[in-house]
């Protein structure tokens, strides 16, 4: 819960770090790296950092919803 509360300021930005993306999806950061490596999630390289578009995270959630 503490981790989830800490991302509220992040939601104002479009690109998130892998750590922020992990908190947004409530996954571990290693899982985010695995998803990028397996091409399940797109990323943007900024210097040495990988950044993830928040819209891609929302799309990932939408495609995995079950009714």
Predicted model as a PDB file, atoms N, CA, C, CB and O in Angstrom, pLDDT in the B-factor column:
MODEL        1                                                                  
ATOM      1  N   UNK A   1       0.836  -1.195   0.000  1.00 44.00           N  
ATOM      2  CA  UNK A   1       0.000   0.000   0.000  1.00 44.00           C  
ATOM      3  C   UNK A   1       0.870   1.244   0.000  1.00 44.00           C  
ATOM      4  CB  UNK A   1      -0.945   0.007   1.212  1.00 44.00           C  
ATOM      5  O   UNK A   1       0.591   2.204  -0.718  1.00 44.00           O  
ATOM      6  N   UNK A   2       1.931   1.226   0.810  1.00 48.00           N  
ATOM      7  CA  UNK A   2       2.827   2.380   0.857  1.00 48.00           C  
ATOM      8  C   UNK A   2       3.410   2.656  -0.522  1.00 48.00           C  
ATOM      9  CB  UNK A   2       3.958   2.150   1.878  1.00 48.00           C  
ATOM     10  O   UNK A   2       3.514   3.809  -0.942  1.00 48.00           O  
ATOM     11  N   UNK A   3       3.793   1.581  -1.231  1.00 55.00           N  
ATOM     12  CA  UNK A   3       4.366   1.732  -2.561  1.00 55.00           C  
ATOM     13  C   UNK A   3       3.331   2.323  -3.516  1.00 55.00           C  
ATOM     14  CB  UNK A   3       4.877   0.378  -3.088  1.00 55.00           C  
ATOM     15  O   UNK A   3       3.673   3.177  -4.333  1.00 55.00           O  
ATOM     16  N   UNK A   4       2.089   1.893  -3.432  1.00 53.00           N  
ATOM     17  CA  UNK A   4       1.033   2.391  -4.314  1.00 53.00           C  
ATOM     18  C   UNK A   4       0.747   3.862  -4.048  1.00 53.00           C  
ATOM     19  CB  UNK A   4      -0.245   1.568  -4.138  1.00 53.00           C  
ATOM     20  O   UNK A   4       0.501   4.620  -4.987  1.00 53.00           O  
ATOM     21  N   UNK A   5       0.774   4.278  -2.794  1.00 55.00           N  
ATOM     22  CA  UNK A   5       0.539   5.684  -2.462  1.00 55.00           C  
ATOM     23  C   UNK A   5       1.646   6.573  -2.998  1.00 55.00           C  
ATOM     24  CB  UNK A   5       0.418   5.862  -0.954  1.00 55.00           C  
ATOM     25  O   UNK A   5       1.410   7.739  -3.314  1.00 55.00           O  
ATOM     26  N   UNK A   6       2.842   6.037  -3.103  1.00 58.00           N  
ATOM     27  CA  UNK A   6       3.990   6.813  -3.540  1.00 58.00           C  
ATOM     28  C   UNK A   6       4.010   7.129  -5.023  1.00 58.00           C  
ATOM     29  CB  UNK A   6       5.221   6.098  -3.189  1.00 58.00           C  
ATOM     30  O   UNK A   6       4.878   7.879  -5.471  1.00 58.00           O  
ATOM     31  N   UNK A   7       3.079   6.581  -5.804  1.00 59.00           N  
ATOM     32  CA  UNK A   7       3.114   6.827  -7.241  1.00 59.00           C  
ATOM     33  C   UNK A   7       2.149   7.920  -7.678  1.00 59.00           C  
ATOM     34  CB  UNK A   7       2.802   5.559  -7.981  1.00 59.00           C  
ATOM     35  O   UNK A   7       2.074   8.216  -8.870  1.00 59.00           O  
ATOM     36  N   UNK A   8       1.422   8.520  -6.772  1.00 59.00           N  
ATOM     37  CA  UNK A   8       0.438   9.530  -7.172  1.00 59.00           C  
ATOM     38  C   UNK A   8       1.077  10.700  -7.903  1.00 59.00           C  
ATOM     39  CB  UNK A   8      -0.310  10.040  -5.957  1.00 59.00           C  
ATOM     40  O   UNK A   8       0.489  11.219  -8.852  1.00 59.00           O  
ATOM     41  N   UNK A   9       2.268  11.130  -7.488  1.00 59.00           N  
ATOM     42  CA  UNK A   9       2.948  12.226  -8.175  1.00 59.00           C  
ATOM     43  C   UNK A   9       3.460  11.804  -9.545  1.00 59.00           C  
ATOM     44  CB  UNK A   9       4.103  12.738  -7.328  1.00 59.00           C  
ATOM     45  O   UNK A   9       3.664  12.646 -10.419  1.00 59.00           O  
ATOM     46  N   UNK A  10       3.667  10.518  -9.735  1.00 59.00           N  
ATOM     47  CA  UNK A  10       4.186   9.978 -10.984  1.00 59.00           C  
ATOM     48  C   UNK A  10       3.146  10.047 -12.090  1.00 59.00           C  
ATOM     49  CB  UNK A  10       4.646   8.544 -10.789  1.00 59.00           C  
ATOM     50  O   UNK A  10       3.494  10.209 -13.259  1.00 59.00           O  
ATOM     51  N   UNK A  11       1.887   9.925 -11.735  1.00 60.00           N  
ATOM     52  CA  UNK A  11       0.828   9.841 -12.719  1.00 60.00           C  
ATOM     53  C   UNK A  11       0.665  11.127 -13.533  1.00 60.00           C  
ATOM     54  CB  UNK A  11      -0.464   9.507 -12.037  1.00 60.00           C  
ATOM     55  O   UNK A  11      -0.106  11.151 -14.492  1.00 60.00           O  
ATOM     56  N   UNK A  12       1.359  12.167 -13.174  1.00 73.00           N  
ATOM     57  CA  UNK A  12       1.298  13.413 -13.921  1.00 73.00           C  
ATOM     58  C   UNK A  12       2.273  13.403 -15.092  1.00 73.00           C  
ATOM     59  CB  UNK A  12       1.592  14.593 -13.004  1.00 73.00           C  
ATOM     60  O   UNK A  12       2.230  14.297 -15.936  1.00 73.00           O  
ATOM     61  N   UNK A  13       3.147  12.408 -15.154  1.00 83.00           N  
ATOM     62  CA  UNK A  13       4.120  12.297 -16.231  1.00 83.00           C  
ATOM     63  C   UNK A  13       3.712  11.185 -17.183  1.00 83.00           C  
ATOM     64  CB  UNK A  13       5.530  12.039 -15.671  1.00 83.00           C  
ATOM     65  O   UNK A  13       2.986  10.267 -16.801  1.00 83.00           O  
ATOM     66  N   UNK A  14       4.177  11.270 -18.420  1.00 92.00           N  
ATOM     67  CA  UNK A  14       3.845  10.236 -19.392  1.00 92.00           C  
ATOM     68  C   UNK A  14       4.831   9.075 -19.357  1.00 92.00           C  
ATOM     69  CB  UNK A  14       3.802  10.828 -20.781  1.00 92.00           C  
ATOM     70  O   UNK A  14       4.423   7.920 -19.482  1.00 92.00           O  
ATOM     71  N   UNK A  15       6.117   9.360 -19.189  1.00 95.00           N  
ATOM     72  CA  UNK A  15       7.126   8.305 -19.146  1.00 95.00           C  
ATOM     73  C   UNK A  15       7.494   7.973 -17.710  1.00 95.00           C  
ATOM     74  CB  UNK A  15       8.374   8.721 -19.930  1.00 95.00           C  
ATOM     75  O   UNK A  15       7.761   8.862 -16.902  1.00 95.00           O  
ATOM     76  N   UNK A  16       7.507   6.687 -17.403  1.00 96.00           N  
ATOM     77  CA  UNK A  16       7.829   6.222 -16.058  1.00 96.00           C  
ATOM     78  C   UNK A  16       9.091   5.382 -16.090  1.00 96.00           C  
ATOM     79  CB  UNK A  16       6.663   5.416 -15.460  1.00 96.00           C  
ATOM     80  O   UNK A  16       9.391   4.740 -17.097  1.00 96.00           O  
ATOM     81  N   UNK A  17       9.826   5.384 -15.000  1.00 95.00           N  
ATOM     82  CA  UNK A  17      10.972   4.490 -14.871  1.00 95.00           C  
ATOM     83  C   UNK A  17      10.446   3.070 -14.684  1.00 95.00           C  
ATOM     84  CB  UNK A  17      11.899   4.914 -13.677  1.00 95.00           C  
ATOM     85  O   UNK A  17       9.255   2.874 -14.440  1.00 95.00           O  
ATOM     86  N   UNK A  18      11.322   2.091 -14.796  1.00 95.00           N  
ATOM     87  CA  UNK A  18      10.891   0.708 -14.592  1.00 95.00           C  
ATOM     88  C   UNK A  18      10.389   0.491 -13.166  1.00 95.00           C  
ATOM     89  CB  UNK A  18      12.040  -0.258 -14.898  1.00 95.00           C  
ATOM     90  O   UNK A  18       9.460  -0.285 -12.941  1.00 95.00           O  
ATOM     91  N   UNK A  19      10.995   1.166 -12.226  1.00 95.00           N  
ATOM     92  CA  UNK A  19      10.561   1.049 -10.829  1.00 95.00           C  
ATOM     93  C   UNK A  19       9.155   1.632 -10.653  1.00 95.00           C  
ATOM     94  CB  UNK A  19      11.561   1.767  -9.888  1.00 95.00           C  
ATOM     95  O   UNK A  19       8.313   1.043  -9.976  1.00 95.00           O  
ATOM     96  N   UNK A  20       8.914   2.778 -11.258  1.00 95.00           N  
ATOM     97  CA  UNK A  20       7.594   3.410 -11.183  1.00 95.00           C  
ATOM     98  C   UNK A  20       6.546   2.577 -11.917  1.00 95.00           C  
ATOM     99  CB  UNK A  20       7.645   4.830 -11.770  1.00 95.00           C  
ATOM    100  O   UNK A  20       5.414   2.440 -11.453  1.00 95.00           O  
ATOM    101  N   UNK A  21       6.936   2.017 -13.074  1.00 96.00           N  
ATOM    102  CA  UNK A  21       6.024   1.165 -13.833  1.00 96.00           C  
ATOM    103  C   UNK A  21       5.656  -0.078 -13.027  1.00 96.00           C  
ATOM    104  CB  UNK A  21       6.654   0.762 -15.177  1.00 96.00           C  
ATOM    105  O   UNK A  21       4.506  -0.514 -13.042  1.00 96.00           O  
ATOM    106  N   UNK A  22       6.623  -0.638 -12.334  1.00 97.00           N  
ATOM    107  CA  UNK A  22       6.365  -1.804 -11.494  1.00 97.00           C  
ATOM    108  C   UNK A  22       5.374  -1.463 -10.387  1.00 97.00           C  
ATOM    109  CB  UNK A  22       7.673  -2.332 -10.890  1.00 97.00           C  
ATOM    110  O   UNK A  22       4.464  -2.240 -10.101  1.00 97.00           O  
ATOM    111  N   UNK A  23       5.550  -0.314  -9.774  1.00 96.00           N  
ATOM    112  CA  UNK A  23       4.614   0.116  -8.725  1.00 96.00           C  
ATOM    113  C   UNK A  23       3.230   0.354  -9.312  1.00 96.00           C  
ATOM    114  CB  UNK A  23       5.124   1.398  -8.030  1.00 96.00           C  
ATOM    115  O   UNK A  23       2.226   0.010  -8.689  1.00 96.00           O  
ATOM    116  N   UNK A  24       3.169   0.938 -10.504  1.00 95.00           N  
ATOM    117  CA  UNK A  24       1.893   1.221 -11.168  1.00 95.00           C  
ATOM    118  C   UNK A  24       1.127  -0.073 -11.448  1.00 95.00           C  
ATOM    119  CB  UNK A  24       2.129   1.993 -12.483  1.00 95.00           C  
ATOM    120  O   UNK A  24      -0.092  -0.126 -11.284  1.00 95.00           O  
ATOM    121  N   UNK A  25       1.846  -1.116 -11.871  1.00 96.00           N  
ATOM    122  CA  UNK A  25       1.208  -2.396 -12.181  1.00 96.00           C  
ATOM    123  C   UNK A  25       1.185  -3.349 -10.991  1.00 96.00           C  
ATOM    124  CB  UNK A  25       1.918  -3.056 -13.339  1.00 96.00           C  
ATOM    125  O   UNK A  25       0.667  -4.461 -11.096  1.00 96.00           O  
ATOM    126  N   UNK A  26       1.729  -2.930  -9.886  1.00 95.00           N  
ATOM    127  CA  UNK A  26       1.888  -3.753  -8.675  1.00 95.00           C  
ATOM    128  C   UNK A  26       2.607  -5.064  -9.000  1.00 95.00           C  
ATOM    129  CB  UNK A  26       0.510  -4.050  -8.036  1.00 95.00           C  
ATOM    130  O   UNK A  26       2.178  -6.146  -8.599  1.00 95.00           O  
ATOM    131  N   UNK A  27       3.704  -4.935  -9.731  1.00 96.00           N  
ATOM    132  CA  UNK A  27       4.582  -6.049 -10.057  1.00 96.00           C  
ATOM    133  C   UNK A  27       5.976  -5.714  -9.549  1.00 96.00           C  
ATOM    134  CB  UNK A  27       4.592  -6.339 -11.593  1.00 96.00           C  
ATOM    135  O   UNK A  27       6.239  -4.583  -9.141  1.00 96.00           O  
ATOM    136  N   UNK A  28       6.860  -6.691  -9.575  1.00 97.00           N  
ATOM    137  CA  UNK A  28       8.242  -6.401  -9.206  1.00 97.00           C  
ATOM    138  C   UNK A  28       8.959  -5.821 -10.430  1.00 97.00           C  
ATOM    139  CB  UNK A  28       8.970  -7.689  -8.680  1.00 97.00           C  
ATOM    140  O   UNK A  28       8.541  -6.035 -11.568  1.00 97.00           O  
ATOM    141  N   UNK A  29      10.029  -5.097 -10.178  1.00 97.00           N  
ATOM    142  CA  UNK A  29      10.770  -4.453 -11.255  1.00 97.00           C  
ATOM    143  C   UNK A  29      11.363  -5.491 -12.220  1.00 97.00           C  
ATOM    144  CB  UNK A  29      11.884  -3.570 -10.674  1.00 97.00           C  
ATOM    145  O   UNK A  29      11.443  -5.238 -13.422  1.00 97.00           O  
ATOM    146  N   UNK A  30      11.773  -6.639 -11.712  1.00 98.00           N  
ATOM    147  CA  UNK A  30      12.321  -7.708 -12.555  1.00 98.00           C  
ATOM    148  C   UNK A  30      11.278  -8.150 -13.582  1.00 98.00           C  
ATOM    149  CB  UNK A  30      12.773  -8.915 -11.688  1.00 98.00           C  
ATOM    150  O   UNK A  30      11.625  -8.430 -14.730  1.00 98.00           O  
ATOM    151  N   UNK A  31      10.021  -8.216 -13.189  1.00 98.00           N  
ATOM    152  CA  UNK A  31       8.951  -8.609 -14.112  1.00 98.00           C  
ATOM    153  C   UNK A  31       8.799  -7.586 -15.238  1.00 98.00           C  
ATOM    154  CB  UNK A  31       7.617  -8.765 -13.354  1.00 98.00           C  
ATOM    155  O   UNK A  31       8.523  -7.962 -16.377  1.00 98.00           O  
ATOM    156  N   UNK A  32       8.973  -6.318 -14.939  1.00 97.00           N  
ATOM    157  CA  UNK A  32       8.915  -5.271 -15.966  1.00 97.00           C  
ATOM    158  C   UNK A  32      10.050  -5.486 -16.965  1.00 97.00           C  
ATOM    159  CB  UNK A  32       9.007  -3.847 -15.325  1.00 97.00           C  
ATOM    160  O   UNK A  32       9.829  -5.412 -18.174  1.00 97.00           O  
ATOM    161  N   UNK A  33      11.261  -5.751 -16.477  1.00 97.00           N  
ATOM    162  CA  UNK A  33      12.392  -6.022 -17.366  1.00 97.00           C  
ATOM    163  C   UNK A  33      12.122  -7.259 -18.227  1.00 97.00           C  
ATOM    164  CB  UNK A  33      13.686  -6.215 -16.548  1.00 97.00           C  
ATOM    165  O   UNK A  33      12.450  -7.266 -19.414  1.00 97.00           O  
ATOM    166  N   UNK A  34      11.533  -8.296 -17.647  1.00 98.00           N  
ATOM    167  CA  UNK A  34      11.202  -9.499 -18.405  1.00 98.00           C  
ATOM    168  C   UNK A  34      10.161  -9.198 -19.484  1.00 98.00           C  
ATOM    169  CB  UNK A  34      10.687 -10.595 -17.465  1.00 98.00           C  
ATOM    170  O   UNK A  34      10.272  -9.699 -20.603  1.00 98.00           O  
ATOM    171  N   UNK A  35       9.172  -8.402 -19.165  1.00 97.00           N  
ATOM    172  CA  UNK A  35       8.142  -8.042 -20.138  1.00 97.00           C  
ATOM    173  C   UNK A  35       8.746  -7.253 -21.299  1.00 97.00           C  
ATOM    174  CB  UNK A  35       7.027  -7.226 -19.463  1.00 97.00           C  
ATOM    175  O   UNK A  35       8.347  -7.440 -22.449  1.00 97.00           O  
ATOM    176  N   UNK A  36       9.692  -6.383 -21.010  1.00 97.00           N  
ATOM    177  CA  UNK A  36      10.378  -5.622 -22.061  1.00 97.00           C  
ATOM    178  C   UNK A  36      11.209  -6.567 -22.923  1.00 97.00           C  
ATOM    179  CB  UNK A  36      11.279  -4.515 -21.447  1.00 97.00           C  
ATOM    180  O   UNK A  36      11.173  -6.483 -24.150  1.00 97.00           O  
ATOM    181  N   UNK A  37      11.949  -7.458 -22.290  1.00 97.00           N  
ATOM    182  CA  UNK A  37      12.800  -8.409 -23.014  1.00 97.00           C  
ATOM    183  C   UNK A  37      11.981  -9.332 -23.907  1.00 97.00           C  
ATOM    184  CB  UNK A  37      13.621  -9.239 -22.030  1.00 97.00           C  
ATOM    185  O   UNK A  37      12.428  -9.704 -24.992  1.00 97.00           O  
ATOM    186  N   UNK A  38      10.788  -9.702 -23.460  1.00 97.00           N  
ATOM    187  CA  UNK A  38       9.897 -10.591 -24.216  1.00 97.00           C  
ATOM    188  C   UNK A  38       8.986  -9.833 -25.171  1.00 97.00           C  
ATOM    189  CB  UNK A  38       9.055 -11.412 -23.263  1.00 97.00           C  
ATOM    190  O   UNK A  38       8.091 -10.418 -25.782  1.00 97.00           O  
ATOM    191  N   UNK A  39       9.213  -8.540 -25.296  1.00 95.00           N  
ATOM    192  CA  UNK A  39       8.443  -7.665 -26.199  1.00 95.00           C  
ATOM    193  C   UNK A  39       6.947  -7.641 -25.878  1.00 95.00           C  
ATOM    194  CB  UNK A  39       8.640  -8.112 -27.638  1.00 95.00           C  
ATOM    195  O   UNK A  39       6.116  -7.457 -26.768  1.00 95.00           O  
ATOM    196  N   UNK A  40       6.618  -7.828 -24.613  1.00 94.00           N  
ATOM    197  CA  UNK A  40       5.237  -7.685 -24.170  1.00 94.00           C  
ATOM    198  C   UNK A  40       4.939  -6.241 -23.800  1.00 94.00           C  
ATOM    199  CB  UNK A  40       4.955  -8.606 -22.982  1.00 94.00           C  
ATOM    200  O   UNK A  40       3.780  -5.845 -23.675  1.00 94.00           O  
ATOM    201  N   UNK A  41       5.998  -5.462 -23.626  1.00 96.00           N  
ATOM    202  CA  UNK A  41       5.875  -4.072 -23.208  1.00 96.00           C  
ATOM    203  C   UNK A  41       6.948  -3.268 -23.921  1.00 96.00           C  
ATOM    204  CB  UNK A  41       5.997  -3.928 -21.659  1.00 96.00           C  
ATOM    205  O   UNK A  41       8.122  -3.639 -23.909  1.00 96.00           O  
ATOM    206  N   UNK A  42       6.543  -2.165 -24.542  1.00 96.00           N  
ATOM    207  CA  UNK A  42       7.488  -1.300 -25.250  1.00 96.00           C  
ATOM    208  C   UNK A  42       8.201  -0.398 -24.249  1.00 96.00           C  
ATOM    209  CB  UNK A  42       6.763  -0.451 -26.331  1.00 96.00           C  
ATOM    210  O   UNK A  42       7.677  -0.096 -23.176  1.00 96.00           O  
ATOM    211  N   UNK A  43       9.404   0.024 -24.622  1.00 96.00           N  
ATOM    212  CA  UNK A  43      10.155   0.930 -23.753  1.00 96.00           C  
ATOM    213  C   UNK A  43      10.864   1.981 -24.586  1.00 96.00           C  
ATOM    214  CB  UNK A  43      11.170   0.154 -22.894  1.00 96.00           C  
ATOM    215  O   UNK A  43      11.042   1.828 -25.794  1.00 96.00           O  
ATOM    216  N   UNK A  44      11.264   3.046 -23.916  1.00 95.00           N  
ATOM    217  CA  UNK A  44      12.019   4.136 -24.527  1.00 95.00           C  
ATOM    218  C   UNK A  44      13.322   4.243 -23.748  1.00 95.00           C  
ATOM    219  CB  UNK A  44      11.209   5.503 -24.515  1.00 95.00           C  
ATOM    220  O   UNK A  44      13.311   4.330 -22.520  1.00 95.00           O  
ATOM    221  N   UNK A  45      14.436   4.238 -24.455  1.00 93.00           N  
ATOM    222  CA  UNK A  45      15.717   4.372 -23.771  1.00 93.00           C  
ATOM    223  C   UNK A  45      16.051   5.850 -23.655  1.00 93.00           C  
ATOM    224  CB  UNK A  45      16.845   3.604 -24.523  1.00 93.00           C  
ATOM    225  O   UNK A  45      16.016   6.589 -24.639  1.00 93.00           O  
ATOM    226  N   UNK A  46      16.371   6.266 -22.447  1.00 85.00           N  
ATOM    227  CA  UNK A  46      16.794   7.640 -22.173  1.00 85.00           C  
ATOM    228  C   UNK A  46      18.137   7.543 -21.464  1.00 85.00           C  
ATOM    229  CB  UNK A  46      15.725   8.433 -21.302  1.00 85.00           C  
ATOM    230  O   UNK A  46      18.197   7.338 -20.252  1.00 85.00           O  
ATOM    231  N   UNK A  47      19.213   7.693 -22.231  1.00 91.00           N  
ATOM    232  CA  UNK A  47      20.533   7.455 -21.657  1.00 91.00           C  
ATOM    233  C   UNK A  47      20.651   5.988 -21.306  1.00 91.00           C  
ATOM    234  CB  UNK A  47      20.778   8.344 -20.408  1.00 91.00           C  
ATOM    235  O   UNK A  47      20.470   5.128 -22.167  1.00 91.00           O  
ATOM    236  N   UNK A  48      20.950   5.692 -20.058  1.00 91.00           N  
ATOM    237  CA  UNK A  48      21.032   4.301 -19.605  1.00 91.00           C  
ATOM    238  C   UNK A  48      19.704   3.801 -19.044  1.00 91.00           C  
ATOM    239  CB  UNK A  48      22.118   4.159 -18.551  1.00 91.00           C  
ATOM    240  O   UNK A  48      19.546   2.609 -18.783  1.00 91.00           O  
ATOM    241  N   UNK A  49      18.760   4.706 -18.861  1.00 90.00           N  
ATOM    242  CA  UNK A  49      17.481   4.316 -18.251  1.00 90.00           C  
ATOM    243  C   UNK A  49      16.471   3.871 -19.291  1.00 90.00           C  
ATOM    244  CB  UNK A  49      16.906   5.469 -17.444  1.00 90.00           C  
ATOM    245  O   UNK A  49      16.421   4.400 -20.402  1.00 90.00           O  
ATOM    246  N   UNK A  50      15.666   2.887 -18.910  1.00 94.00           N  
ATOM    247  CA  UNK A  50      14.527   2.481 -19.711  1.00 94.00           C  
ATOM    248  C   UNK A  50      13.298   3.182 -19.145  1.00 94.00           C  
ATOM    249  CB  UNK A  50      14.351   0.922 -19.717  1.00 94.00           C  
ATOM    250  O   UNK A  50      13.054   3.158 -17.938  1.00 94.00           O  
ATOM    251  N   UNK A  51      12.544   3.794 -20.017  1.00 97.00           N  
ATOM    252  CA  UNK A  51      11.328   4.480 -19.606  1.00 97.00           C  
ATOM    253  C   UNK A  51      10.148   3.801 -20.300  1.00 97.00           C  
ATOM    254  CB  UNK A  51      11.390   6.013 -19.950  1.00 97.00           C  
ATOM    255  O   UNK A  51      10.272   3.325 -21.428  1.00 97.00           O  
ATOM    256  N   UNK A  52       9.018   3.762 -19.626  1.00 97.00           N  
ATOM    257  CA  UNK A  52       7.828   3.120 -20.163  1.00 97.00           C  
ATOM    258  C   UNK A  52       6.713   4.151 -20.231  1.00 97.00           C  
ATOM    259  CB  UNK A  52       7.406   1.897 -19.299  1.00 97.00           C  
ATOM    260  O   UNK A  52       6.469   4.891 -19.278  1.00 97.00           O  
ATOM    261  N   UNK A  53       6.046   4.184 -21.371  1.00 96.00           N  
ATOM    262  CA  UNK A  53       4.917   5.094 -21.586  1.00 96.00           C  
ATOM    263  C   UNK A  53       3.737   4.611 -20.748  1.00 96.00           C  
ATOM    264  CB  UNK A  53       4.530   5.175 -23.105  1.00 96.00           C  
ATOM    265  O   UNK A  53       3.370   3.438 -20.806  1.00 96.00           O  
ATOM    266  N   UNK A  54       3.154   5.502 -19.982  1.00 96.00           N  
ATOM    267  CA  UNK A  54       2.030   5.134 -19.110  1.00 96.00           C  
ATOM    268  C   UNK A  54       0.833   4.657 -19.923  1.00 96.00           C  
ATOM    269  CB  UNK A  54       1.623   6.323 -18.230  1.00 96.00           C  
ATOM    270  O   UNK A  54       0.031   3.856 -19.442  1.00 96.00           O  
ATOM    271  N   UNK A  55       0.710   5.152 -21.165  1.00 96.00           N  
ATOM    272  CA  UNK A  55      -0.377   4.699 -22.035  1.00 96.00           C  
ATOM    273  C   UNK A  55      -0.190   3.229 -22.411  1.00 96.00           C  
ATOM    274  CB  UNK A  55      -0.449   5.568 -23.307  1.00 96.00           C  
ATOM    275  O   UNK A  55      -1.169   2.494 -22.543  1.00 96.00           O  
ATOM    276  N   UNK A  56       1.055   2.800 -22.582  1.00 96.00           N  
ATOM    277  CA  UNK A  56       1.326   1.383 -22.856  1.00 96.00           C  
ATOM    278  C   UNK A  56       0.976   0.517 -21.656  1.00 96.00           C  
ATOM    279  CB  UNK A  56       2.798   1.180 -23.234  1.00 96.00           C  
ATOM    280  O   UNK A  56       0.496  -0.605 -21.817  1.00 96.00           O  
ATOM    281  N   UNK A  57       1.212   1.027 -20.465  1.00 97.00           N  
ATOM    282  CA  UNK A  57       0.846   0.280 -19.255  1.00 97.00           C  
ATOM    283  C   UNK A  57      -0.673   0.146 -19.154  1.00 97.00           C  
ATOM    284  CB  UNK A  57       1.409   0.977 -17.988  1.00 97.00           C  
ATOM    285  O   UNK A  57      -1.188  -0.916 -18.807  1.00 97.00           O  
ATOM    286  N   UNK A  58      -1.377   1.221 -19.456  1.00 96.00           N  
ATOM    287  CA  UNK A  58      -2.845   1.172 -19.430  1.00 96.00           C  
ATOM    288  C   UNK A  58      -3.386   0.199 -20.482  1.00 96.00           C  
ATOM    289  CB  UNK A  58      -3.431   2.578 -19.664  1.00 96.00           C  
ATOM    290  O   UNK A  58      -4.350  -0.524 -20.233  1.00 96.00           O  
ATOM    291  N   UNK A  59      -2.750   0.191 -21.663  1.00 95.00           N  
ATOM    292  CA  UNK A  59      -3.155  -0.738 -22.721  1.00 95.00           C  
ATOM    293  C   UNK A  59      -2.890  -2.180 -22.300  1.00 95.00           C  
ATOM    294  CB  UNK A  59      -2.413  -0.423 -24.034  1.00 95.00           C  
ATOM    295  O   UNK A  59      -3.705  -3.064 -22.564  1.00 95.00           O  
ATOM    296  N   UNK A  60      -1.749  -2.422 -21.642  1.00 95.00           N  
ATOM    297  CA  UNK A  60      -1.431  -3.756 -21.152  1.00 95.00           C  
ATOM    298  C   UNK A  60      -2.497  -4.236 -20.174  1.00 95.00           C  
ATOM    299  CB  UNK A  60      -0.051  -3.769 -20.484  1.00 95.00           C  
ATOM    300  O   UNK A  60      -2.910  -5.395 -20.213  1.00 95.00           O  
ATOM    301  N   UNK A  61      -2.932  -3.348 -19.308  1.00 95.00           N  
ATOM    302  CA  UNK A  61      -3.984  -3.683 -18.339  1.00 95.00           C  
ATOM    303  C   UNK A  61      -5.282  -4.001 -19.080  1.00 95.00           C  
ATOM    304  CB  UNK A  61      -4.205  -2.515 -17.331  1.00 95.00           C  
ATOM    305  O   UNK A  61      -5.929  -5.007 -18.788  1.00 95.00           O  
ATOM    306  N   UNK A  62      -5.662  -3.160 -20.026  1.00 95.00           N  
ATOM    307  CA  UNK A  62      -6.913  -3.325 -20.762  1.00 95.00           C  
ATOM    308  C   UNK A  62      -6.966  -4.666 -21.482  1.00 95.00           C  
ATOM    309  CB  UNK A  62      -7.090  -2.192 -21.763  1.00 95.00           C  
ATOM    310  O   UNK A  62      -8.001  -5.333 -21.470  1.00 95.00           O  
ATOM    311  N   UNK A  63      -5.861  -5.069 -22.110  1.00 93.00           N  
ATOM    312  CA  UNK A  63      -5.841  -6.335 -22.860  1.00 93.00           C  
ATOM    313  C   UNK A  63      -5.878  -7.552 -21.969  1.00 93.00           C  
ATOM    314  CB  UNK A  63      -4.620  -6.401 -23.727  1.00 93.00           C  
ATOM    315  O   UNK A  63      -6.157  -8.652 -22.447  1.00 93.00           O  
ATOM    316  N   UNK A  64      -5.611  -7.394 -20.715  1.00 91.00           N  
ATOM    317  CA  UNK A  64      -5.596  -8.529 -19.800  1.00 91.00           C  
ATOM    318  C   UNK A  64      -6.803  -8.599 -18.880  1.00 91.00           C  
ATOM    319  CB  UNK A  64      -4.364  -8.484 -18.979  1.00 91.00           C  
ATOM    320  O   UNK A  64      -6.901  -9.483 -18.029  1.00 91.00           O  
ATOM    321  N   UNK A  65      -7.708  -7.671 -19.059  1.00 90.00           N  
ATOM    322  CA  UNK A  65      -8.941  -7.694 -18.254  1.00 90.00           C  
ATOM    323  C   UNK A  65      -9.808  -8.866 -18.655  1.00 90.00           C  
ATOM    324  CB  UNK A  65      -9.726  -6.379 -18.411  1.00 90.00           C  
ATOM    325  O   UNK A  65      -9.905  -9.219 -19.830  1.00 90.00           O  
ATOM    326  N   UNK A  66     -10.430  -9.457 -17.668  1.00 85.00           N  
ATOM    327  CA  UNK A  66     -11.368 -10.544 -17.921  1.00 85.00           C  
ATOM    328  C   UNK A  66     -12.733 -10.140 -17.401  1.00 85.00           C  
ATOM    329  CB  UNK A  66     -10.893 -11.865 -17.261  1.00 85.00           C  
ATOM    330  O   UNK A  66     -12.862  -9.535 -16.337  1.00 85.00           O  
ATOM    331  N   UNK A  67     -13.736 -10.486 -18.169  1.00 79.00           N  
ATOM    332  CA  UNK A  67     -15.103 -10.126 -17.783  1.00 79.00           C  
ATOM    333  C   UNK A  67     -15.807 -11.336 -17.236  1.00 79.00           C  
ATOM    334  CB  UNK A  67     -15.886  -9.546 -18.971  1.00 79.00           C  
ATOM    335  O   UNK A  67     -16.973 -11.250 -16.851  1.00 79.00           O  
TER     336      UNK A  67                                                      
ENDMDL                                                                          
END                                                                             
